Amino acid sequence: MLKARLEHDAVYGRCLATSEAVQRGDIVVEEFPFAYGPKRDSGIVCLDCYRYLQFGEDGDGDGDRCEICDWPLCGNCADDGHQGDHRGECEVFATARVTFAGNVSEDGVCPQLDCITPLRVLLAKESQPERWLNEVAPMEHHEQARRENADVWHADRVNIAQYLRGPCKLGDRFSEELIMQVVGVLEVNAFEARTRQGYPIRCLYPYTGILAHNCVPNTARSIHPSEGYKIRLRAMVDLEADQQLQHSYTYTLDGTTQRQTHLREGKYFDCSCERCLDASELETHFSSLKCGQCTEGWLMAKQPTVVDSSWNCCSCGNSMSSGEVRQIVSALQAEVNAAQSLEMGSKRLEEAERLLRKYKSLLHPSHYICTGLRQLLIEMYGRVKGYEMVQLTDHLLERKAELCREVLRILNVFEPGLSRTRAMNLYELHVPLVLLAKSGFIASRLNGGELRGRLVEAIDLLKECVEILQNEDHSSQEGILCGVAKQALQQLTVSVEGLGNDLD
């Protein structure tokens, strides 16, 4: 750890705080994973590079198997001579002569692979006993809470613990209690990462994994597959000494009900952060509905963190039950899901715009469903057939810019400072601003000084975008975008300097 120290919180238990004052962008924690491997409930993947493999109903993978242990391994990784991630479990499986069946459920999940990442943690425990004892063993695993979800707990016990101790012949090395502890530690604390090729995995970081949660985080993490999946935790905003480091373990652009459900079911705690306790979600009205009884009011949960709380209008006192609200929101979300399932194209874009217009009479303009539709539209304007960037009229360019600004207003509240999502939207915003400035100048609506001012605004957006994304792995989607933004920044800077000389 660099600028962090361990502390104990009455709610979150072991967590981290700053050991000194830090500025936004400063690294506060940096560490390598204790272990990493396939996500749970995944399909069949190569156990070295994690790309998806095609296996037939009989388990035949067209040669995508390890020659030593018979488990999934693509041809490229097999040719590397077992120098990768598969080495540890390969020896276990080969010694026990336990083969890979290749069975996949109807939803594409291969339960037999659920044991891989827990096994890698167990093998790391043997090779790094001090790190296990001091860093991993104390991590929360919520065994009792997980037992209450009987079906999942029993499936893990059979598919992982009993499988490793029985067929894999590890009963004399690892107890069932220890294995289930490891399963719980992974379930509660692991982070998702992406390989350099973009395939998902999960990594266990003993210090970063114990960060306290907040629905308005003050840290952002970046994982670097090119450096052995090293994680770097940075301050998103300036932090004082002894300030608790907080991360969001749920999607910040979900409403309170959705975030609470995810945390309760996946992380086994109820969030009581300032945002969750505020019915207006920090005055954004991110979950508020339009009142049907008056023209000015908004329906908000009387007790936002209570599942069955009533919803009351802030203006006229009109009330609605939580069940009625869930029914309305579920119906609207189903419409949005149907729109998102459409093929990427003009029909999808136009349907998203139609829904956004429709929901004006039902939801607060900043409602998370509306915000999600705006994010969807931002990604489509300039990219889908019929709406490519060169085809967009000034009106549609203004529309894209408006959508970006509306989403950024929300992100300024929920993800202040160095937010990746903010960086992506800053990049999206700069494009229509540049095109509008140039078209305005060509049409003589803007003079040279005004053109320069608009381009300088776009330059400022790109500078902040690069400031945020320069911390990402160069091979990641965000890292690649950083390179593109740097090029755009350089070109715009040259253009503005040329304008300055002309104006002089």
C-alpha angles and dihedrals in degrees: 000000000000111000101359137088135193119259137166121243122197090227105030100031114209111023141143135262133182115272090204139003111291135192125228110278094028116132109242099172132021125175146145120243118264087220139338139191146134120339116253117260091027128145122246110305137172107266092222108041097015096225115150117265129205114232124176126231089269091056093255110148100185092253096317092132135106110257091218104046103011094233123133114295126148120233094253093054092044089056090056090074099242096299094135142071096299097069099092101051091036090068091047094050095043093049092048092041090227111155133203113258096193095217115164127188124231091267092054098258122141106205092189090070093056088087096060102081095040088050091052090052090051092049090048088052088060095046096041104033096159094050090048093050097045103033114018107031093061093053118115116260102165094216096173094048091049091051088061088065087067100179096053094041092050092047090052091047092053101035097041116015100036092037093054094043095043119033092017090051097225096128093112092052104041130031122219089244092055093047092050089048089055091048089053094046090054094045094051102034112024121111127215116240135175128233120232086266091053100254117144123245135159125240131195115220112181097205104028088046093064097056115134115251127243129166087224101048125201096200136057126200131213122192119205115206090182088063099049092278093298110178124218119195115201133187110252091200136014110289132198124230113278092018115145115252110230134188133181115247091188137048108285092209093062121096123253095264092051094046093048092050092050093048094044094049100035105029101025100232140095117237118230100175120143092262094051093048092050112083090206091051094235092325094301094109086218092164100027123126128209112260113243094206102054138027100232107040135094127209113233134172111266089214106019096194095048113093097217098036117145119242118232133190113245090215113035103016095243110162135210130182122246089243092057091049092049090050093052095045093045091053092050093045090052089056091050091048090052090052091049091051091060117103113271102267147090094303091057092049094048092048091052090052090048092053092048090055091046094052093056088088094045110037140037108264090245095047113137092245090055091044090052090052090050091052089050091051093048089057093048103044105091095015112061126078111274091020103060114148094255089053097051115111120222087259092057092043088054088049092055091047090049091051091051093050092049092052091044090054088059093044091052087064102037101031106025119183125359101019122157091213089052090051092052091052092046088056092047090050096051093061099063090040091058094045093047091049093051094045090048091052093047090050090048092242089120128043123217094270093050091048090052091050092052092049091049088055089054090048090055090052091051092047091056091044091054092044089058101039098043087082093062126096108272092231094054125095089252092047091052090049088052089059091049091048091050090054092048090048092052093049093047092048091054090049093051092047088052091050090050091055091048092050091048 
